[in-house]
Amino acid sequence: MLVAGGGPVGLAAAVELGRRGIECLVVEPREAVSHARPRCKTVNVRTMEHLRRWGIADRLRERAPLSPAFSTDVVFCTSLTGHELSRFTGVLGLAPQGDRFPEVGQQAPQYVLEELLREVVGELDTVTPALGARVVDLAQDPEGVTVTVAGPHGPSTVRADHVLGCDGPRSTVRECLGARYVGELALRPNLGMVFRAPDLEARVRHGPAVQYWTVNPEAPALLGPLDRDGTWWIIAFGVERGAGERDAARILDAAVGGPVDATVLSTDPWTARMQLVDTARVGRVFLAGDAAHLNPPFGGHGLNTGIGDAVDLGWKLAAVLRGWGGPRLLDSYEAERRPVQDRVVRAATANMRTLSTDLVSDDLDADGPVGREARRAADHRIQETKHAEFHALDLVLDVDHRCSPVVADGAGERLPHAWLPDGRSLYDALGPGLTLLTRPGVGTTAFTRECARRGVPLAVAAVSGEAARRLPADAVLVRPDQHVAWRGPTPPDDPAPLLDRVLGR
Ligand SMILES: Cc1cc2nc3c(=O)[nH]c(=O)nc-3n(C[C@H](O)[C@H](O)[C@H](O)COP(=O)(O)OP(=O)(O)OC[C@H]3O[C@@H](n4cnc5c(N)ncnc54)[C@H](O)[C@@H]3O)c2cc1C
């Protein structure tokens, strides 16, 4: 297996495959992870569930500079020292919600996640990183793929059974396949910056928050702390790189609401794109992550959706290569992921409709009744237009593969989460392959025997208490990605047709 691209999605795919004993070569041009572009800050609940399954959720939390206890708020204000306009709490899955999920979301700069995933990949004997190298060409035949890799010592060819193109927006793999993005580009430029301002946190009038949206005509922006040590990120809306770099001090002063002692560490211009690739698979080659889909960053979904691609493809490819999955399992990758990606692109596009720029109005900083009325109207508008962006757990968790060719009887939903009587998560009781969960007293012998005959890794667990009440049926067959493949009152006496379907035979 060759993974093109050792960004977050390629590394996640290598973790999913490598843990299942599949040998992977990860080809990645960047020797080291750069801290200059901390793009993703929102590692969402679903990604944290995968990290927990890989045994590394706590490792991310230990090294993330902001703990979930720091804040679960997003504040809209005229500036960091100006008036508060509106506030959302319990945002982005940062607060627990009973049984709904086992891991809250985590705010962490993208480089922190990437460094952790590099470390984890380094701990897997099955994964070989090829740093300082890039994929430049590939050609496939019925038996495999020949990949040309340009490395520090010149070009070489590598033979792989499959290739995953996780090489980002300018994907070479996508180009080699002749696939292309379909969709739209936003015209408005944006300038991301990382800056040091050690005294800033103490000056913020609105208390801790993970995001501050500054609604003022001088600096319509979005910013937040990267750590508790004076490092901040900002996105200045509608600002070109050149103008923004020349004008950085003025933009930062306006966002803060007064002169601030700040040093710009890096800049990162970007424009939003709403695009899906026309095909994410040609033969033995697949596209995942930004190589396959791009969405505006509002709501924090791009990387998280890419991790979902990596998980879906990872367990399926491993099942096929280990001999217990059939070819239709691979066909289901696009069938399952495309509707998810499409929904995310549409939601993120809707989030982009109202930014700080669009919320500016007269008198927001005025004293007296005029100012109060302007701020009340702004609050109303912000709550109406931005709520869905910060409270999007349905989008993140209610991913449903009902239309998938490899689920049976209308199943396909993410297994409803529950806490077990011993305090563990129900998800911790699942095996690495299929898991048959039952309420007490349901017979599993025929099913177990058929799985053993086929070499399908199966765990069986009888659950009781609240977890049993939350099961969608007396017997539930769960896939390695925690989605329900089938559910019913009792496993069929002849499980062969059901297994053929859910394993893509
Ligand atoms: C301002 C901003 C904020 C964001 N915030 C969030 C957020 O909060 N939450 C979220 O989920 N997402 C967020 N995103 C999106 C997120 O950054 C991307 O979705 C994510 O980086 C995609 O990961 P990837 O691995 O698919 O691609 P990339 O991160 O682009 O990685 C691709 C990798 O492929 C390598 N590569 C390139 N060419 C080749 C080649 N020829 N051969 C081999 N390797 C190659 C590159 O070096 C790179 O390491 C944000 C984006 C922006 C712009």
The ligand as an SDF file (V2000), in Angstrom:
LIG
                    3D

 53 58  0  0  0  0  0  0  0  0999 V2000
   -8.1270   28.7500    7.8110 C   0  0  0  0  0  0  0  0  0  0  0  0
   -8.4330   27.2890    7.8450 C   0  0  0  0  0  0  0  0  0  0  0  0
   -8.9400   26.7440    9.0180 C   0  0  0  0  0  0  0  0  0  0  0  0
   -9.2720   25.3860    9.0700 C   0  0  0  0  0  0  0  0  0  0  0  0
   -9.8020   24.8840   10.2120 N   0  0  0  0  0  0  0  0  0  0  0  0
  -10.2260   23.6060   10.2420 C   0  0  0  0  0  0  0  0  0  0  0  0
  -10.8290   23.0780   11.4130 C   0  0  0  0  0  0  0  0  0  0  0  0
  -10.9760   23.7430   12.4300 O   0  0  0  0  0  0  0  0  0  0  0  0
  -11.2450   21.7740   11.3860 N   0  0  0  0  0  0  0  0  0  0  0  0
  -11.0730   21.0010   10.2760 C   0  0  0  0  0  0  0  0  0  0  0  0
  -11.5090   19.8310   10.3000 O   0  0  0  0  0  0  0  0  0  0  0  0
  -10.4660   21.4660    9.1700 N   0  0  0  0  0  0  0  0  0  0  0  0
  -10.0360   22.7410    9.1150 C   0  0  0  0  0  0  0  0  0  0  0  0
   -9.4240   23.2190    8.0050 N   0  0  0  0  0  0  0  0  0  0  0  0
   -9.1740   22.3130    6.8630 C   0  0  0  0  0  0  0  0  0  0  0  0
   -7.9050   21.4790    7.0580 C   0  0  0  0  0  0  0  0  0  0  0  0
   -6.7890   22.3140    7.2160 O   0  0  0  0  0  0  0  0  0  0  0  0
   -7.7180   20.5590    5.8420 C   0  0  0  0  0  0  0  0  0  0  0  0
   -8.9430   19.9450    5.5290 O   0  0  0  0  0  0  0  0  0  0  0  0
   -6.6550   19.4810    6.1010 C   0  0  0  0  0  0  0  0  0  0  0  0
   -5.3640   20.0000    6.1260 O   0  0  0  0  0  0  0  0  0  0  0  0
   -6.7100   18.3980    5.0060 C   0  0  0  0  0  0  0  0  0  0  0  0
   -5.7690   17.4010    5.2920 O   0  0  0  0  0  0  0  0  0  0  0  0
   -5.1590   16.5110    4.1090 P   0  0  0  0  0  0  0  0  0  0  0  0
   -4.2270   15.5710    4.7790 O   0  0  0  0  0  0  0  0  0  0  0  0
   -6.2620   15.9850    3.2650 O   0  0  0  0  0  0  0  0  0  0  0  0
   -4.4060   17.5510    3.1840 O   0  0  0  0  0  0  0  0  0  0  0  0
   -3.1040   18.4430    3.5340 P   0  0  0  0  0  0  0  0  0  0  0  0
   -3.1490   18.9280    4.9350 O   0  0  0  0  0  0  0  0  0  0  0  0
   -3.0340   19.4490    2.4430 O   0  0  0  0  0  0  0  0  0  0  0  0
   -1.9130   17.4150    3.4140 O   0  0  0  0  0  0  0  0  0  0  0  0
   -1.5240   16.9320    2.1490 C   0  0  0  0  0  0  0  0  0  0  0  0
   -0.1100   16.4240    2.2590 C   0  0  0  0  0  0  0  0  0  0  0  0
    0.3040   15.9110    1.0070 O   0  0  0  0  0  0  0  0  0  0  0  0
    1.6350   16.3120    0.7750 C   0  0  0  0  0  0  0  0  0  0  0  0
    1.8470   16.3010   -0.6840 N   0  0  0  0  0  0  0  0  0  0  0  0
    1.5830   17.2610   -1.5770 C   0  0  0  0  0  0  0  0  0  0  0  0
    1.9390   16.8540   -2.8140 N   0  0  0  0  0  0  0  0  0  0  0  0
    2.4110   15.5980   -2.7010 C   0  0  0  0  0  0  0  0  0  0  0  0
    2.9100   14.6450   -3.6340 C   0  0  0  0  0  0  0  0  0  0  0  0
    3.0140   14.9080   -4.9310 N   0  0  0  0  0  0  0  0  0  0  0  0
    3.3230   13.4350   -3.1620 N   0  0  0  0  0  0  0  0  0  0  0  0
    3.2260   13.1360   -1.8350 C   0  0  0  0  0  0  0  0  0  0  0  0
    2.7600   14.0180   -0.9240 N   0  0  0  0  0  0  0  0  0  0  0  0
    2.3550   15.2330   -1.3480 C   0  0  0  0  0  0  0  0  0  0  0  0
    1.7490   17.6760    1.4130 C   0  0  0  0  0  0  0  0  0  0  0  0
    3.0960   17.9860    1.7370 O   0  0  0  0  0  0  0  0  0  0  0  0
    0.8780   17.5210    2.6330 C   0  0  0  0  0  0  0  0  0  0  0  0
    1.5950   17.1140    3.7770 O   0  0  0  0  0  0  0  0  0  0  0  0
   -9.0820   24.5780    7.9210 C   0  0  0  0  0  0  0  0  0  0  0  0
   -8.5610   25.1300    6.7470 C   0  0  0  0  0  0  0  0  0  0  0  0
   -8.2510   26.4690    6.7060 C   0  0  0  0  0  0  0  0  0  0  0  0
   -7.7400   27.0640    5.4400 C   0  0  0  0  0  0  0  0  0  0  0  0
  1  2  1  0
  2  3  1  0
  2 52  2  0
  3  4  2  0
  4  5  1  0
  4 50  1  0
  5  6  2  0
  6  7  1  0
  6 13  1  0
  7  8  2  0
  7  9  1  0
  9 10  1  0
 10 11  2  0
 10 12  1  0
 12 13  2  0
 13 14  1  0
 14 15  1  0
 14 50  1  0
 15 16  1  0
 16 17  1  0
 16 18  1  0
 18 19  1  0
 18 20  1  0
 20 21  1  0
 20 22  1  0
 22 23  1  0
 23 24  1  0
 24 25  2  0
 24 26  1  0
 24 27  1  0
 27 28  1  0
 28 29  2  0
 28 30  1  0
 28 31  1  0
 31 32  1  0
 32 33  1  0
 33 34  1  0
 33 48  1  0
 34 35  1  0
 35 36  1  0
 35 46  1  0
 36 37  1  0
 36 45  1  0
 37 38  2  0
 38 39  1  0
 39 40  1  0
 39 45  2  0
 40 41  1  0
 40 42  2  0
 42 43  1  0
 43 44  2  0
 44 45  1  0
 46 47  1  0
 46 48  1  0
 48 49  1  0
 50 51  2  0
 51 52  1  0
 52 53  1  0
M  END
$$$$
